Amino acid sequence: MHRVIEIPAKLIRNHREKASDWLDSLPGAVERYVGEWDLTVDGDVLSGEASLIVPAVRRDGTAAMLKLQSVNDESESEALALRTWNHDDVVEVYEDDPETSTLLLERLEPRTLDDLPDDVEATRILAELLTHLMAVPAPPGIRRLADIAGQMLADAPAIIPLLADPAERALARRLADRMAEALPEPGDRLLHWDLHYYNVMAAKRQPWLVIDPKPLAGDPAFELMPAVWNRWDDLVATGDLSRAIRYRFDLMLDVTGIERERALAWTAGRILQNVLWFTEDGDTRIEAELKAVADALFS
């Protein structure tokens, strides 16, 4: 008999149209891994944007989190990446099933860098963690930034004309041109891809640990945009949005030592990536926050 679990509404909203079979399989999957990994469920289920999280206790009494997610390009190398980086920087993987991208992870504290009141301090901590992660070469088999960026440039000519504003179409083309300048040297470091404040959690063995990578092999300069784009209200509250964006961007560069022109080129690529995603999904204007970052860094 399957364990009765209540799937969080956010997960249902995000996956009902495209992954209803996966949603329906979750109660059985929880039961399977609780049995295979000798776990005891230890609280109410939680969810991320794309995963079901079940608090559990291992047979030896160790608190853990069972993470169930659909198999895709983003999830299939998560365990490999977390085991490749230094243990002192990332959440520990206790068990994993490569066939389903299911993970049993170290249980961390229920507090993220987003909860740190000072956004400048939070950004500095994020940058310090990035400095550690970017020192590690990507292992074989990780998808490559070169391929993703090349596909973006191939897709852009068909998607950019869907933008309604000629000035925004011109901006998107400038972003594509800027990224194209960096493409001949795409890098070989192990990238997180989504290193923002919610993906760094407090822990007992270290003050902060990184979670939830979408692994990629490439240039660490591609990692900066999530730090700039998140905790947006803190930027707005300064009263000078463009200046605040540049300050945060410069802080990331100062701490990591990433070269400015590379940082600008690959950040242009990150902005373009989001523009292409949103436009392909039906938006005809560039999202205001993306436009603000582009204006602050490239005007």
Number of C-alpha atoms within 10 A of each C-alpha: 6 11 14 10 14 11 17 15 9 14 17 16 10 14 17 13 9 9 12 12 11 16 19 13 10 19 17 15 18 23 17 14 19 19 11 9 15 13 22 17 19 14 10 11 17 17 17 13 12 15 21 22 22 23 20 25 20 18 11 8 10 11 18 23 24 27 20 23 21 18 15 11 13 17 20 21 20 25 24 17 23 21 14 16 19 15 13 14 19 25 24 21 18 16 15 19 13 15 8 15 19 25 21 25 22 19 19 22 13 9 14 20 23 18 15 13 10 11 19 14 12 21 24 18 19 25 24 14 20 22 17 14 21 22 14 16 16 23 15 7 10 22 19 20 22 20 13 13 22 13 11 20 19 11 13 17 13 11 18 22 17 16 21 13 13 11 10 18 18 14 20 28 18 15 23 24 15 21 26 19 13 20 19 9 12 20 20 20 20 25 30 26 22 19 24 26 22 17 18 26 23 17 19 10 9 14 13 24 24 26 22 21 20 20 26 28 24 26 24 26 26 25 24 27 25 16 22 22 18 16 19 15 10 15 20 13 10 11 10 10 18 17 14 19 23 15 15 20 24 16 16 27 17 14 17 21 12 18 11 13 13 20 24 23 22 28 26 25 26 24 22 28 20 14 25 22 13 16 19 16 9 10 15 17 16 23 13 9 13 17 16 16 22 21 13 16 15 14 7
